[in-house]
Amino acid sequence: MAVVIDTLGAQRPRHPEKQSRPDTPLLRKPDWLRVRAPGSPGYAATRDIVKAHGLVTVCEEAACPNIGECWSKSHATMMIMGEICTRACAFCNVATGRPLALDPTEPARVADAVAKMGLKHVVITSVDRDDLADGGAAHFAAVVRAIRLTAPGTTIEILTPDFLRKPVAAAHEVIDSKPDVFNHNLETVPRLYLSIRPGARYYNSLRLLERVKERDPNQFTKSGVMVGLGETKQEVMQVMDDMRSADIDFITIGQYLQPTRKHAPIDRFVHPDEFAAYEEIARAKGFLMVASSPLTRSSHHAGEDFARLQAARLARETVA
């Protein structure tokens, strides 16, 4: 398994809170998780646009295994509000620490990059900004509005923080910016939150997604979970039921991949046949869209999936 070097240059560790943890054993990746190293002309062109605009992508920061495929097709998930997160989740490779002040030029720079890349569909995510009174909600909404002005033909998917312990108005501001898809990942089953996602609360995250539908029923909602962390099949199915109770339209299920030996260990590699079974179960539970495979990630194939999501809603409304 590839291990990402756990430093931010020479100045400090990427994950200072994890440095005292003992190294966990490495598990050899099965064949179904092997991907080609990036290097196509399309990949290089996307990388150049990202760098020219001084942007941060979750593709790089989270060490996504699909970066070569996505960037070769000019698909990149922009990560706003800096590259330092105030949380220290056990699964995540994004750097933790004290973030810098928000950059007021960022919304315009992101929008300009989206227009120059000619994106039909863009995914915007962010670090957690617990240091801000609104969790960064106003900045998030400003990015959505800037893209609407600069690239009006682009559909927008956002992958947001949970806005835990922030005013309800913060979530409302992001919802009211009218993204096409509002995504917030539950990440894992409730039992594992204390060890995997200690800074978050399962039911707060679920309530955020439910609130989107209450305020704007036409917005698509989306959430995802990782498997291979020690969860049971029954627990995953309960998360599915919880999501459907919150009227979530789209579920993603993917294999957890350990970024470094200081992160949460992989309990097991889930076989593709199990992912196919999860997909069948999720569709039976009423999700409009399901993406379930070892390499599934929140923004992987997001544009194509959005088109399928629209078609699925139209088909359901036609039948009704």
Disulfide bonds with the S-S distance in Angstrom:
none
